[in-house]
Amino acid sequence: LPIGVQSFEKIRTGDYYYVDKTPYIHRLIEQAGYYFLSRPRRFGKSLLLDTLHQLFEAKEPLFRGL
């Protein structure tokens, strides 16, 4: 697993392992509302937000196979 890589695109196009959390992201989007992302440092908040960014930018090829 990459340490310090906060770009979903870099992880998906690089030679990294990735724990797929897209079903949880889909649930967050479907159950619209405000969310407070409370997790300790180094637990993927920036990566999660970048994944959402890539999703809403319609970069569908990054999500193939997930």
mmCIF file of the C-alpha atoms, coordinates in Angstrom:
data_MODEL
# 
_entry.id   MODEL 
# 
loop_
_atom_site.group_PDB 
_atom_site.id 
_atom_site.type_symbol 
_atom_site.label_atom_id 
_atom_site.label_alt_id 
_atom_site.label_comp_id 
_atom_site.label_asym_id 
_atom_site.label_entity_id 
_atom_site.label_seq_id 
_atom_site.pdbx_PDB_ins_code 
_atom_site.Cartn_x 
_atom_site.Cartn_y 
_atom_site.Cartn_z 
_atom_site.occupancy 
_atom_site.B_iso_or_equiv 
_atom_site.pdbx_formal_charge 
_atom_site.auth_seq_id 
_atom_site.auth_comp_id 
_atom_site.auth_asym_id 
_atom_site.auth_atom_id 
_atom_site.pdbx_PDB_model_num 
ATOM 1  C CA . LEU A 1 1  ? 0.000   0.000  0.000   1.00 0.00 ? 1  LEU A CA 1 
ATOM 2  C CA . PRO A 1 2  ? 1.364   3.438  -0.836  1.00 0.00 ? 2  PRO A CA 1 
ATOM 3  C CA . ILE A 1 3  ? 2.280   5.767  1.991   1.00 0.00 ? 3  ILE A CA 1 
ATOM 4  C CA . GLY A 1 4  ? 1.827   9.465  1.387   1.00 0.00 ? 4  GLY A CA 1 
ATOM 5  C CA . VAL A 1 5  ? 0.212   9.123  -2.052  1.00 0.00 ? 5  VAL A CA 1 
ATOM 6  C CA . GLN A 1 6  ? -2.995  11.149 -1.974  1.00 0.00 ? 6  GLN A CA 1 
ATOM 7  C CA . SER A 1 7  ? -3.957  10.987 -5.630  1.00 0.00 ? 7  SER A CA 1 
ATOM 8  C CA . PHE A 1 8  ? -6.531  8.416  -6.715  1.00 0.00 ? 8  PHE A CA 1 
ATOM 9  C CA . GLU A 1 9  ? -5.358  8.768  -10.308 1.00 0.00 ? 9  GLU A CA 1 
ATOM 10 C CA . LYS A 1 10 ? -1.727  8.108  -9.359  1.00 0.00 ? 10 LYS A CA 1 
ATOM 11 C CA . ILE A 1 11 ? -2.681  5.008  -7.398  1.00 0.00 ? 11 ILE A CA 1 
ATOM 12 C CA . ARG A 1 12 ? -4.897  3.627  -10.170 1.00 0.00 ? 12 ARG A CA 1 
ATOM 13 C CA . THR A 1 13 ? -2.383  4.265  -12.962 1.00 0.00 ? 13 THR A CA 1 
ATOM 14 C CA . GLY A 1 14 ? 0.703   3.340  -10.928 1.00 0.00 ? 14 GLY A CA 1 
ATOM 15 C CA . ASP A 1 15 ? 1.828   -0.022 -9.646  1.00 0.00 ? 15 ASP A CA 1 
ATOM 16 C CA . TYR A 1 16 ? 0.060   0.229  -6.272  1.00 0.00 ? 16 TYR A CA 1 
ATOM 17 C CA . TYR A 1 17 ? -2.388  -1.874 -4.313  1.00 0.00 ? 17 TYR A CA 1 
ATOM 18 C CA . TYR A 1 18 ? -5.677  -0.139 -3.597  1.00 0.00 ? 18 TYR A CA 1 
ATOM 19 C CA . VAL A 1 19 ? -8.429  -1.086 -1.143  1.00 0.00 ? 19 VAL A CA 1 
ATOM 20 C CA . ASP A 1 20 ? -11.615 -0.378 -3.073  1.00 0.00 ? 20 ASP A CA 1 
ATOM 21 C CA . LYS A 1 21 ? -14.031 1.771  -1.070  1.00 0.00 ? 21 LYS A CA 1 
ATOM 22 C CA . THR A 1 22 ? -16.248 2.826  -3.971  1.00 0.00 ? 22 THR A CA 1 
ATOM 23 C CA . PRO A 1 23 ? -19.377 1.105  -2.560  1.00 0.00 ? 23 PRO A CA 1 
ATOM 24 C CA . TYR A 1 24 ? -19.058 3.295  0.540   1.00 0.00 ? 24 TYR A CA 1 
ATOM 25 C CA . ILE A 1 25 ? -18.526 6.384  -1.604  1.00 0.00 ? 25 ILE A CA 1 
ATOM 26 C CA . HIS A 1 26 ? -21.628 5.506  -3.615  1.00 0.00 ? 26 HIS A CA 1 
ATOM 27 C CA . ARG A 1 27 ? -23.607 5.244  -0.381  1.00 0.00 ? 27 ARG A CA 1 
ATOM 28 C CA . LEU A 1 28 ? -22.342 8.676  0.752   1.00 0.00 ? 28 LEU A CA 1 
ATOM 29 C CA . ILE A 1 29 ? -23.468 10.214 -2.538  1.00 0.00 ? 29 ILE A CA 1 
ATOM 30 C CA . GLU A 1 30 ? -26.871 8.508  -2.564  1.00 0.00 ? 30 GLU A CA 1 
ATOM 31 C CA . GLN A 1 31 ? -27.603 9.526  1.041   1.00 0.00 ? 31 GLN A CA 1 
ATOM 32 C CA . ALA A 1 32 ? -26.953 13.202 0.424   1.00 0.00 ? 32 ALA A CA 1 
ATOM 33 C CA . GLY A 1 33 ? -26.193 15.363 3.415   1.00 0.00 ? 33 GLY A CA 1 
ATOM 34 C CA . TYR A 1 34 ? -23.318 16.872 5.341   1.00 0.00 ? 34 TYR A CA 1 
ATOM 35 C CA . TYR A 1 35 ? -20.530 14.619 6.568   1.00 0.00 ? 35 TYR A CA 1 
ATOM 36 C CA . PHE A 1 36 ? -17.739 15.216 9.026   1.00 0.00 ? 36 PHE A CA 1 
ATOM 37 C CA . LEU A 1 37 ? -14.826 12.971 8.080   1.00 0.00 ? 37 LEU A CA 1 
ATOM 38 C CA . SER A 1 38 ? -13.362 12.272 11.477  1.00 0.00 ? 38 SER A CA 1 
ATOM 39 C CA . ARG A 1 39 ? -10.395 9.940  11.201  1.00 0.00 ? 39 ARG A CA 1 
ATOM 40 C CA . PRO A 1 40 ? -6.869  10.113 12.591  1.00 0.00 ? 40 PRO A CA 1 
ATOM 41 C CA . ARG A 1 41 ? -3.958  11.433 10.590  1.00 0.00 ? 41 ARG A CA 1 
ATOM 42 C CA . ARG A 1 42 ? -2.680  9.174  7.821   1.00 0.00 ? 42 ARG A CA 1 
ATOM 43 C CA . PHE A 1 43 ? -5.996  7.319  7.411   1.00 0.00 ? 43 PHE A CA 1 
ATOM 44 C CA . GLY A 1 44 ? -6.883  8.374  3.869   1.00 0.00 ? 44 GLY A CA 1 
ATOM 45 C CA . LYS A 1 45 ? -9.089  11.451 4.189   1.00 0.00 ? 45 LYS A CA 1 
ATOM 46 C CA . SER A 1 46 ? -7.242  13.262 1.394   1.00 0.00 ? 46 SER A CA 1 
ATOM 47 C CA . LEU A 1 47 ? -7.350  10.183 -0.824  1.00 0.00 ? 47 LEU A CA 1 
ATOM 48 C CA . LEU A 1 48 ? -11.094 9.829  -0.216  1.00 0.00 ? 48 LEU A CA 1 
ATOM 49 C CA . LEU A 1 49 ? -11.697 13.453 -1.170  1.00 0.00 ? 49 LEU A CA 1 
ATOM 50 C CA . ASP A 1 50 ? -9.507  13.102 -4.259  1.00 0.00 ? 50 ASP A CA 1 
ATOM 51 C CA . THR A 1 51 ? -11.468 9.976  -5.232  1.00 0.00 ? 51 THR A CA 1 
ATOM 52 C CA . LEU A 1 52 ? -14.700 11.986 -4.972  1.00 0.00 ? 52 LEU A CA 1 
ATOM 53 C CA . HIS A 1 53 ? -13.119 14.737 -7.051  1.00 0.00 ? 53 HIS A CA 1 
ATOM 54 C CA . GLN A 1 54 ? -12.157 12.275 -9.797  1.00 0.00 ? 54 GLN A CA 1 
ATOM 55 C CA . LEU A 1 55 ? -15.657 10.782 -9.696  1.00 0.00 ? 55 LEU A CA 1 
ATOM 56 C CA . PHE A 1 56 ? -17.378 14.137 -10.149 1.00 0.00 ? 56 PHE A CA 1 
ATOM 57 C CA . GLU A 1 57 ? -14.888 15.085 -12.881 1.00 0.00 ? 57 GLU A CA 1 
ATOM 58 C CA . ALA A 1 58 ? -16.267 12.031 -14.756 1.00 0.00 ? 58 ALA A CA 1 
ATOM 59 C CA . LYS A 1 59 ? -12.926 10.254 -15.074 1.00 0.00 ? 59 LYS A CA 1 
ATOM 60 C CA . GLU A 1 60 ? -14.660 6.930  -15.636 1.00 0.00 ? 60 GLU A CA 1 
ATOM 61 C CA . PRO A 1 61 ? -11.595 4.990  -16.863 1.00 0.00 ? 61 PRO A CA 1 
ATOM 62 C CA . LEU A 1 62 ? -10.060 5.277  -13.373 1.00 0.00 ? 62 LEU A CA 1 
ATOM 63 C CA . PHE A 1 63 ? -13.009 3.367  -11.921 1.00 0.00 ? 63 PHE A CA 1 
ATOM 64 C CA . ARG A 1 64 ? -13.044 0.471  -14.384 1.00 0.00 ? 64 ARG A CA 1 
ATOM 65 C CA . GLY A 1 65 ? -12.587 -2.875 -12.713 1.00 0.00 ? 65 GLY A CA 1 
ATOM 66 C CA . LEU A 1 66 ? -13.545 -1.672 -9.233  1.00 0.00 ? 66 LEU A CA 1 
# 
